[in-house]
């Protein structure tokens, strides 16, 4: 989360920026860029310009260039600028449009546990997967795998088993997202666990995203009482949907599982859906 505070006057105008990137400091460059841009925009162009968060997010992406990966959940300006308390943010990667969904974790007796496994996927992996998806899309005659609606037909049209696996993940992941959106609208966030588990298995088995520490984190969290868990973002972290009364048991299980494999202990903290960059006063 990033918070920006702006102050201005005819004499001595200026800015004070307060940054709170969360327990893992996942994206300090992005957090600072969003907060500064929001404050400067409101100071010099007014509140109406600052309210156009989609335009501000595009500006941040352009200014940071390659430092904002197109397919990572670790850091996206749309989330920093558009997040809200007790809400999940659904982002359309093609259009940049986003919308908020109800996610009252506290009312549901749930916690979203973020686990930093102290590892990361190879930098080349994301580029390789993007290239494979692009090849699969070209072979199917579509501009993006998001356009594939007939999964069985798409799989039958491809000879390459690797590309078939990538298509299977891309299409079923979209269906999982749609299912979770429906659950959140229905006030049934506690039922989203199976979709998280299925997403993790699909990332590992169909998308070829293999990371033993994240597999251990996700599997251990579920065995210790999480409703569901999956790897997230750039492969450094996993997230688990955990009943509040099971958080301590899950964290203890994670420490034990990592210690038994002689890995450094993971960091874990509950994340709360909170407001993003905004004017404090």
N, C-alpha and C positions, 0 to 999 in steps of 0.2 A: 504494500500500500504506500502511496505517496501522498503527501499533503502539502499544498502550497498556500502561503499567506502573502497577500499583497497589500501595500499601503502607498498612498500617493497624496500629494498635495501641491499647491502652487509653489510652495517653497519647501525644500528638503524632502521631496518625494523619494520613495525608494521601495525596496522589496526585502522581505525576510522569508526565506524558504525553510520549511521544516520537513525533513525526510524521515520516513519510517518504512524501510524496505522489508520489514518482517524478520522472523527469527533466522532465516538462512541468507539474507542479503543476496537474493537470487539475481537481481538485475540492477545494480547501483547506477550504471550509466543511463539506463532507461528510466528508472525512477526519477533521477535528477532532471533529465531532459523534459519529462512530462510535467513535473512540478514547476520548473522554470518557465516553460512555454505557456502554461496556463496562467501563471501570475503575470508574465509580461504582456500576454494578450489582453487580459482584463485591464491592466494598467494603461495600456496605450490604445486599445481598440474598443474597450467597453465590455460589459457583461454579456451582451448579446453575442459578440464574436466568441467569447470564451465558452459560451453554452454549446457551440457547435463542436462537440467532442470528436465526431467522426473526422472533421477537417483537421483538427489538432493532431489526431492519431496519424493521419496521412503525412502531416508535416514532420512528426517525430520519426516515422519510418524513413522518410527521405533524408532527414538530417543525419540519422545514425547509419544509414546505408546497410552494409553487410553485417553490422553488429546485431541486427534484429533478424533472426532466422525466420523464414516464412512458415515453418512447420513445428515450432517448439511451443510447448505450453509453459515454459519457464518464464517467458517475458514477452508480452505483447502490449503495445501501447493502448490498444482498445480496452484492455482490462484495467490498466493503471488509471486511465482517464474515465472509464465508465462504470467501475465497480460500485456496488451499493450494499448496504447492510442487509443481511438475511436474503441475499439474492445471488443466484448463479448467473454468469454472463455467457450467452450463446453467441459465438462469432461465426459468421459466414466468411470463410477464407477467400472466396472468390470476389465478393462484393465489398468486403470490409464492414458490412452492416452487422449490428449486434442488437440483441434484446435481452432483457432481464427476466429471469425466471424465479419463482419463489423457492427459497432454500432456508427455511427457519430451522436450522439444525438444533438450536437450543430447545425449542418447543417440542421437537421430535425426540429429544433425549439422545442426540447423536453428536459425534465429533468427527471432523475430517482431519485425520492424522497424517501429517506429511513426514515422510521418512527420508532423510538424506543418507544414502548408503555409502557415500564417500568414493564413488566411482563415476565413470562417464563412458558413454559409447564413443567409439572412434569417430573423429570428425568426418571421415570419408563416408561413414555409414549413411548419414542423412542424404548426402549427395547421390550415393549409389541408389538408394530407394527412390529418390525423386526421378532419377534417370530411368529406372525400371518401370515406374508408374507411367512416365511419359511414353516409353516404348509400348507398353500395353495399351495405352489410350490410342496411340497412332495405329496400332494393329487392329483395333476395334473401330476405328473411324470416328472417334470422339475427341474433343479437345481436352477433356478431363475425365478421370474415372468417376467423378461425381455425376456424370451424365449417364452412367450405366444403370439401367433399371432391370434388365433381364440377366440375372447372375448366371443362371444355367446356360443361357445362350452364349454369354460372353466366355464362359469357361470352355464351352464346346468349340468356340471359334479360335482358341489359342492352342498352339502346339507346345510352347515352352512351359514346362512345369513351374519354373520360377515365376514367370509372369502370371500364370493362373493363380498361384498363391497370393501374389500381390493384389490381384483384382479381388480375390475372395476376401481378403482383409479389408480393402477399401470399401467395398459394398456393404459387407456385414457391419463394419464399424459405423457407417452412416445409419444403418437400421438400429444399432444399439443406441446411438445418440438420440434418434427419434423416440425410442422407447423410454429413455430416461427423461426426455422433455415431457412426455405424456405423464410419467409418474410424478414429476415435480408439480405439474399443473394440477394433478389430482390430489396433491398433498400427501403423496406416498413415497417420500424420499427414502424411507427405511426399506423399501423394496428394490432399490437400485443396485444392491450388492451383486446379484448375479450378472448384471451387465458389466460391472467392473471386472469381475472374475473372467468373464468371457473375453473382454477386451484384452486383458493381460495375456491370456492363452493365445489369442489371435495374433497379437504383436510378436510373441515369441515364436509361434509355430508357423504362421502364415506369412508374416512380414519379416521374419528372420532377424528380429531384434533380440539377441541373446545376451543376457547379463546375469550371471549366477547370483550376484548379491541382491539384485532386484527381485529375481525369482524367489530367493530365500526370504526376503522381506515380505513380499506379497503372500507367499504360502504360509509363513509363520503368523502373519497378522490374522489370516482367516482361521487358522487352527486355534488361535488364542481368543477368538471371539468376534473378530471383525465381520461385518456383514458382506464385505467385498473389498478387494484391493487390486491395484494395477500399477504398472510402471507409468511414469508420466514425463512429459517434457523431453529433455535432451538425454534421458537415460540416467541421470544422477539420482533421481528421486522416485519414490513410490508414494501413492496415496491410498489410504484405507478409510472406509466408512465404519466407524466403531461406536457401539453403544457407550454412553458416557461411563457407565459402571465397569466397562472392560478396558478402558484406556491403560490403566496401570498394568494390567495383566499382559496386554499386547506389547507394551514397551519393555517389560521384563523379558517376555519371550523373544523379542528381537535381540536384546542384548545377549541373551543366552545362546541363541542360534548363531550369532556372529562370532561370539567367543569360542564356541565349539569348533568353528572353522578357522580359528586364528586370524580373523579379520578385525580391523579396528572397529570399535563400537559405533553403531549408527547414531545419528542425531534424530530425534523425533519431537514434534511439537504439534499441538492442535491448532489448526488454522480456522479463523472465523471469517465468514463473508462480511466484509467491512467496506465503508465508503472509500473510493479512490481519491485521486488528486482533487482538491477543492480549496476554496477560500475559507480560512478559519474565522477571520473577523475583518 
